[in-house]
């Protein structure tokens, strides 16, 4: 676990998760929270 925060990890899946996290964090249409459950859990809420 923890590959997403490891800067040395550059496998395809880790890069895809990072890209998704960055896109969600930058999207003003949603509110997100990342929970430290198992390998990590991201919850999104569409803003009105």
C-alpha positions in Angstrom: 0.0 0.0 0.0 0.9 3.7 -0.2 2.2 3.6 -3.8 0.1 6.6 -4.8 2.0 8.8 -2.4 5.4 7.3 -3.2 7.0 9.6 -5.7 9.2 6.7 -7.0 6.2 4.6 -8.0 5.5 5.1 -11.7 3.5 2.0 -12.7 0.5 2.4 -15.0 -2.2 1.9 -12.3 -0.5 4.3 -9.8 -0.2 7.0 -12.5 -3.9 6.5 -13.4 -5.0 6.9 -9.8 -2.9 10.0 -9.3 -4.4 11.5 -12.5 -7.9 10.7 -11.3 -7.2 12.2 -7.9 -5.8 15.4 -9.4 -8.7 15.8 -11.8 -11.2 15.3 -8.9 -9.4 17.8 -6.7 -9.4 20.4 -9.4 -13.1 20.0 -10.4 -15.2 22.8 -8.9 -18.4 20.8 -9.5 -17.6 18.3 -6.8 -16.5 18.1 -3.2 -14.2 15.2 -2.3 -12.7 13.6 0.7 -10.1 10.8 0.8 -10.4 8.4 3.6 -7.6 6.1 4.9 -9.7 2.9 4.6 -7.8 -0.2 3.2 -6.0 1.1 0.1 -7.8 4.4 0.3 -11.4 5.5 -0.4 -12.4 8.6 -2.2 -15.9 10.0 -1.7 -17.4 12.6 -4.1 -20.4 14.8 -3.7 -21.8 16.7 -6.6 -22.3 20.3 -5.6 -25.7 22.0 -6.4 
